Amino acid sequence: MRRRPFVTTFRTGLALAGTAMILLVATAAPGSAATLPGPGIRRDVAELVRSTYPGVPVGNVACPATVPKRSGATFHCTVQLPGAFLVVDGTVGAGSAVTLAAAHAVLPKAQLEQFVAANASLPATVDCGPAPFRVARPGQVVSCRAALADGTTRTVGVTVADTAGNVTISSVG
């Protein structure tokens, strides 16, 4: 399963949308020339998650109150999703450009089940759990149950390769 990676850059005072990179507006709080405002970053992170993962309900977004406006400064935001948390890492670059990258993959349940079924040796009905999507770090194994046409059931381990949501079948038991 191949997806577009969740990585974006935004620069204060600039708004531009592109196919591989999205630049978002981060508004500066009055009197805070040395920091980027947390509320603007939270808003931009929430909007980016909503647009990157349509249909995934986004809850609270927790980010630092302010972020130093110096190149190389890093920060983390946590986005509340139903039953899971998505971590978004941020890095401040030259000219106050901020790069955001998800530390997790968001895997739609239907696509995950289709991937397992398409790679089964026999026709299979696959169930990867009750949630409509899974949030997992690269290297993490997601378990699915496959009911094969011959009447047997198998537990299939699917390893998350990267934050773009690429996966491989790593075990069948």
C-alpha positions in Angstrom: 0.0 0.0 0.0 1.6 3.3 -1.1 0.6 6.7 0.2 1.9 10.2 0.0 4.0 11.1 3.0 2.8 13.6 5.6 5.4 16.2 5.5 4.8 19.9 5.1 6.6 23.2 5.5 5.0 26.5 6.4 6.5 30.0 6.6 5.1 32.8 8.7 3.1 35.3 6.6 3.0 33.1 3.5 0.2 30.8 2.2 0.8 28.5 -0.8 -0.5 25.1 -1.6 1.3 22.6 -3.8 1.0 18.8 -4.5 4.0 17.5 -2.5 4.4 20.4 -0.1 1.8 22.6 1.6 2.8 26.0 3.0 0.6 27.2 5.8 0.2 30.6 7.5 1.5 31.0 11.0 0.5 34.3 12.5 2.8 36.0 14.9 1.6 37.1 18.3 2.1 40.7 19.2 5.4 41.4 20.9 6.8 37.9 20.3 9.4 38.4 17.6 11.6 35.7 19.1 8.9 33.0 19.1 6.3 31.4 17.0 2.8 31.3 18.6 1.5 27.9 19.8 -2.2 28.7 19.0 -1.3 29.4 15.3 0.8 26.2 15.1 -2.0 24.2 16.7 -4.5 25.5 14.2 -2.2 24.8 11.3 -1.4 21.3 12.5 -5.1 20.5 13.0 -6.0 21.8 9.5 -3.1 19.8 7.9 -4.2 16.6 9.6 -7.8 17.1 8.5 -6.7 17.7 4.9 -4.1 14.9 4.8 -6.4 12.3 6.3 -9.9 13.2 5.2 -12.6 11.4 7.2 -10.4 11.0 10.3 -12.0 12.9 13.1 -9.5 15.3 14.7 -9.8 16.1 18.4 -7.6 18.3 20.6 -4.2 19.4 19.4 -1.5 19.9 22.0 1.6 21.9 21.0 4.0 24.1 23.0 2.7 27.5 24.0 5.5 29.1 22.0 8.3 27.8 19.8 11.7 29.5 19.5 12.0 31.3 16.2 15.6 30.0 15.6 16.8 27.6 13.0 17.1 24.1 14.3 14.6 24.4 17.1 12.3 21.4 17.4 9.0 20.8 19.0 6.3 18.1 19.1 2.5 18.3 18.8 0.0 15.6 19.7 -3.2 15.3 17.8 -6.1 13.4 19.5 -7.8 10.9 17.2 -10.5 8.5 18.3 -8.7 5.8 20.3 -5.2 7.0 19.3 -2.8 9.9 19.3 -0.8 11.1 16.2 2.5 12.8 17.0 3.6 15.6 14.7 7.2 16.7 14.9 8.2 20.2 13.9 11.5 21.8 13.0 12.2 25.5 12.6 14.3 26.3 9.5 15.9 29.4 8.0 13.6 32.4 7.8 11.2 30.9 10.4 10.0 28.2 8.0 8.6 25.3 10.0 8.6 21.8 8.7 6.0 19.4 10.1 6.2 15.6 9.8 4.0 12.9 11.2 5.8 10.5 13.5 3.1 7.8 12.8 1.3 6.4 9.8 -2.5 6.7 9.7 -3.8 3.5 8.1 -7.4 3.4 6.8 -8.9 0.0 8.0 -10.5 -0.7 4.6 -7.2 -0.3 2.7 -5.3 -2.4 5.2 -7.9 -5.2 4.9 -7.8 -5.0 1.1 -4.0 -5.2 1.2 -4.1 -8.4 3.4 -6.8 -10.0 1.3 -5.0 -9.2 -2.0 -1.9 -11.0 -0.6 -3.7 -14.1 0.8 -3.0 -17.5 -0.8 -6.8 -18.1 -0.9 -9.8 -15.8 -1.0 -10.1 -14.3 2.4 -12.3 -12.1 4.6 -10.1 -9.8 6.6 -10.8 -7.9 9.9 -8.2 -5.5 11.2 -10.2 -4.3 14.2 -13.2 -2.1 15.0 -11.6 1.3 14.4 -12.0 2.8 10.9 -8.2 3.5 10.9 -5.1 2.5 12.7 -2.3 4.8 13.9 1.2 3.1 14.1 4.9 4.0 14.2 7.2 2.7 11.6 8.4 -0.8 12.6 5.2 -1.4 14.6 3.2 -4.6 13.7 -0.6 -4.3 13.2 -2.5 -7.6 13.6 -5.4 -8.6 11.4 -7.5 -11.8 11.3 -8.0 -13.5 7.9 -10.8 -16.1 7.4 -9.7 -18.1 4.4 -12.0 -19.8 1.9 -10.9 -23.2 3.1 -12.4 -22.5 6.6 -9.2 -21.8 8.4 -8.3 -18.5 10.1 -5.0 -16.9 10.4 -3.5 -14.0 12.3 -1.6 -11.8 9.9 1.1 -9.4 11.1 1.4 -6.3 9.0 4.6 -4.2 9.6 4.4 -0.4 9.1 7.4 0.5 6.9 7.2 4.3 7.2 5.0 7.3 8.1 3.6 7.4 4.5 1.6 4.2 5.4 3.6 1.7 3.3 3.2 -1.7 4.9 4.5 -5.3 4.4 3.1 -8.6 5.6 5.6 -9.8 8.1 4.0 -12.9 9.7 1.2 -15.3 9.3 0.2 -17.5 12.2 
